[in-house]
Structures are given as structure tokens and as C-alpha cells.
Amino acid sequence: MTAIDATGVRALEDVAAQLRASERTALFCGALEQPKAILVSSGFPEKFGAGNFCPHVDAALERATVINSGSPEGMKAYVA
């Protein structure tokens, strides 16, 4: 996405919360500057785990591997 507003942030929060409620994790990667700044200023990373915001798809795949491994490290950056 190239831009996001409060409605978009709310939609992403809803999806991430639904995933969390079903014991799944949302991973976000490759955010452009404007959407990233809006998400950070809204507190989104703190709510859903800063470790779940990855700079690129390879990092997101690595994060998914850690989460799916069942290790304590997998949940380290996840905020309940």
C-alpha cells in the first residue's frame, strides 16, 4: 500500500485482533514510509508486536519460521 489513514489503521487492527483471537499472528512487511509512519504513530507495533513488522518479505518468512517453531523466541516480540 502506498498510503493509509485512520480508517485503514482501524481495519488492520481489526484483522490483526481477529487473527490473534484465533491464535494466529499477523506479519507486516515492506511498508512504505507514509503507512509505516502512521502505523507507528498509532501504536500499532506495540499492540501487535514490533517483531511482527519486518523490513522485507525474507525477514517476514524468517519471523514466520520462528513463530511456527514453537520456541519461546517465537513469542518474544509479541505483545498480549
Number of C-alpha atoms within 10 A of each C-alpha: 8 9 13 14 11 11 9 14 16 13 11 15 17 12 14 19 17 14 13 14 10 9 8 13 21 17 19 17 16 15 17 12 10 14 17 19 13 17 20 13 10 14 11 19 19 16 14 21 18 18 18 22 21 18 13 12 13 12 17 19 14 12 19 16 12 15 19 13 11 10 10 10 12 16 17 12 16 17 12 9
